[in-house]
Amino acid sequence: MVAPLEGIRVIEVANWLAAPSAAALMADLGADVIKVEPPGGDAYRAFNLGADAIGAGGPAVNHAFELDNRGKRSITVSLNQPGGPELVRRLAAGADVFITNLLQPRRERYGLTVEDVQAASPRVVYVSFSGYGTEGPDAARAGFDYAAFWARSGVMNLLGEPEEPPVLCRPGQGDHTAALNLLASTLAALRLRDLTGEGQVVDVTLVGTGLWTVGTDFSGALASRRQPPRHSRARPRNPLWNAYRCADGRWILLVMVQPDAYWPGFCAALGHPEWEHDRRFDTLQHRAEHTEDLTGRIAAVFDSRPSTDWPAVLDAHGLIWAPVAELPEVADDATVRALGSFEAVATNQGASYETLAAPFTIRGADVAVRGPAPSPGAHTERVLEECGLTAEEIAALAADGVFG
């Protein structure tokens, strides 16, 4: 099998999650991804490192960092040393993709702007990732996914109960969504580069990705300039599109967005066939008018039986639902495993662990996790030799403190 990005070299001058995650997916697709880290490594290496160990007494593993940096090679470069930026531009000269999340002022300071990098490599695809873009009033503002994707884009204010504080996102939720945006746009730019022979520039932002994820709501708000209301779980417009707690404390989500078609079967499944023709509940409009009453009745039925009783009952009547799963359950879900969602990775210490595979497959193509995340600077000398530096040049850079 052929890897789709075989022969493509990617230079990643980025840290934390989104841009490195996109580059990791490029590595899964067969690209040679060179991660340029500061001396000591990407700051994310030291973040979120829990007590997880591989095997009894095994080495601790930062699984979150591994997820976003697997299959890469690492070189350490101090951009604050005189020779550092020039070395990165020299690396870029032999690359197909240059991806960075440095803030615009830092790109200018280090000579790593679009113009600088494409002067070194006119055919390179320059991929710019940021919280808020590179041209507007917030080009110098840092934007983690909590701030730019979740809060600034308006996603956060759509969630939670009315009159209650908005809810926080989970770590990396916006970053990993943006990574797919980065990957798709980079692949399109590579195709355009091959068609035109000219380098391309890709700009992806957290705030823009956030807008796209709530596009269904935002398209209406863009026209009306009105904020969509939050909806209470106790008073949904459609009680058949709601979460209900079972007797064992677990939750089931009903997702019948065309409820009239499912209403007879739903009434039968819950053991209340008399509801079907009750004038208070027999149409979507009537159910919306009496939503608090009906939602309370439905909640009482689900609360009378454990969650394990409901799958067979709901499936027997062709209803659309899902368990509100916990992550350890998802890891053992037969459907999820059948998708090929996980891959085993051998660590540099000889142990192994499971990680998420790429969230897509290409039949007949070699798409796979190609190894663990590298240690900081593990491939510095080899990468520089491949770029044509002599042993004397490498030694001189080391003496100047360029590698830390």
Beta strands, then each sheet from edge to edge (+ up, - down):
strand 1: 9-13
strand 2: 32-37
strand 3: 73-76
strand 4: 97-100
strand 5: 125-130
strand 6: 200-205
strand 7: 241-245
strand 8: 251-255
strand 9: 321-323
strand 10: 342-346
strand 11: 352-356
sheet 1: 3+ 2+ 1+ 4+ 5+ 6+
sheet 2: 7+ 8- 9+
sheet 3: 10+ 11-
end
